[in-house]
Amino acid sequence: MVEILFELPMNLLGLGISAFIGRFAYSGYSTVASPNLLRLTFAFASISLGFALIAGGLFAGSYSQVLTTAGLAAQALGYFFIAFSHSLKSFDLAPPKYFLLLPLAVTGFVIPGNSIEHLVRSISFILLVYVSIETMASYMQSRKSSTLMIGSGLGMLAGAELMSWYEFIYPYSFYIAALLIKVAGFGLIFIPFSKFGLASGLGRMNSQVGSGL
Amino acid sequence: MAAGYRTHVSIIADILSTARQYSYEGYESGATVTHLIRKANVPHQRLSSMVSTLTQSGLLYEDSAKYKISEKGIEFLKAYSEFKGFAETFGLRV
């Protein structure tokens, strides 16, 4: 019961933030028809679906584990879409794209046991570390504080996934801390977004000036 | 942001901002194809198809073989600037 009282608001908060960012990215896609904004839409829609499934899992009784794992898989898919957008960028000193696949190939050897949930968490961790590093690399070029916040937020999400993954070894030792860090990470991502989304972008939601491009 | 490849959307924004410049800043007659090629830095064949699409979408309009930006085009440029900032916070290009 205590878990539900704590976890439910945290997951609903994460759901709200990610759904809001996804909706804004979609309004951007429908306005300027940018493929990267479409990928961000898919990413945040998937992440918010993940939060919804995890929140639903709190009330699902015997299906709780299934829903939680499905939610984590949806979030990992969301992180993949962000990572994929970054992998399409062309930095001057960019590593070959197959470098992204290397840690994924190693994953099967480094995770303990046969837990699907922890396999998904390890994939999420790798994707988030990659995205966080790429975003920080962008910050080094642009020196925008908002990019630094997003990079830090993604880094916090990676830290949260790692702590959750450690539950496999030390059950329930880091669970609450990991959830708090995860929501704080989304909070950091939301701060720079609010500058765009709340100020004017949401007013353009129905604007389709670039449709047909 | 590294000066690498330009996306399709960013080239469209370059074409529109060139047309805006020649429509309002003392060049009220509009931008010629040469102006667009020079400022947007795209080959003639590609520019022709893009300008045709932009005209059909109502973002540009032709006036005596010169191109001017429409109100819809100005609105697009404002939205582009806003969403460009949004994508750049994620370290991405629009």
Interface residues (C-beta under 8 A of the other chain):
Chain A: F24 A25 G28 T31 V32 A33 S34 P35 N36 L37 L40 I82 S85 H86 K89 S90 F91 D92 E134 T135 A137 S138 Y139 Q141 S142 K144 S146 T147 M149 I150 G151 P192 F193 F196 G197 S200 G201 R204 S207 V209 G210 S211 G212 L213
Chain B: M1 A2 G4 Y5 T7 H8 V9 I12 T53 L54 Q56 S57 L59 K72 E75 F76 A79 Y80 E82 F83 G85 F86 A87 E88 T89 F90 G91 L92 R93 V94
